[in-house]
Amino acid sequence: MIYSIIAYGHPVLKKQAQEIVKGEIDVKQLAEDMFETMHSAQGIGLAAPQIGKSIRMFVIDASPLEDEEIGEWKQVFINPEIIEEDGNDWAFEEGCLSIPTIREDIIRQEKLKIHYFDENWEEHTEEFNGMIARIIQHEYDHIEGILFTDHLSAFKKRLLKSKLTNISKGIVKVDYRMSFPAKK
């Protein structure tokens, strides 16, 4: 099932998501639906709040990056907790399915350690670095109610204000299904 992507301006994107209780929802089916939704929008990561579900879950499929170091890397993260972030700060241009047409350099640390459950409720504690760490940090921010634009300076946010307002109103061209909070 392909969900509509929730656009910038919807309150669910700014809310800290709730933990998932094992057995309460079918996480395997939801993960499958989230991957299908993400792939239909040509994304590499999707958090549950982006489909209107305020729960602590996100999926990543970095395969489209065609990066030899990453290769075929696909993972489901349920109730994740970043334990540690370290390493050098590095800037990289990020975008977001909920904020189409806007891309900005965001500074993040290059390494992280994260604890999470997968779609089979198997527990993991792993370390990631580079691009995978960045994608995880971006998606993790979503379940914390943080958007990549929140990392920008006040000046940069003012420059983007009209574009962001237009996105919330549906005045944006996208090739995937979206739900716009301020569309009339």
C-alpha positions, 0 to 999 in steps of 0.5 A: 500500500502506498501512503501519501507523504505528509508535507511540511507544515503538518503538526505530526512532523513536529511531534515526538513520536511514540514507542511501538509496543510489540504486537500492537501493530503489524510492523512487517506489513507497515515496513513493507508499505513504507518501503513501497511508499518510499520507492514510489517517491524515489526516496532513500529513507522514510519515517512513520511521521511522514505518512501520518503515523506518530510512531518510532519507526523508519526505513532506509534503502540506500541502494539507489545511491549506487555507492560501492562502499554502501552497496545494497543496504536496506534496514527497518528501525523500530524504537531506535535510540541513538546512544552516541554520535561522534567524529568530525562534523561534515556538511552534505546537501540533504533533501526530504520527501516532506519538503520537496524541491528544497535541498540544503547543506546540513552539518552532522557528525560522521559516526553514531551508535544506535540501539533498535529493533528490526521488523522481526523484533530482533534487537540490535546495537550497531555503529554506522559512519559516513552516508549511512550514519547521515541517513539514520540521523536524518530519519531519527530526527523525524521521529524526534519531531525535527526536520532538516530545515530546523538545522539551518540558521535563522537567516537561511530559514527566512530565505526559505519561508515563502517556499516552505509556505508554498509547500504546505499549501500544495504549491509545488510540483511532485511526482508522488502522492502528498497530503498538504496541511494548508491546501484549500 
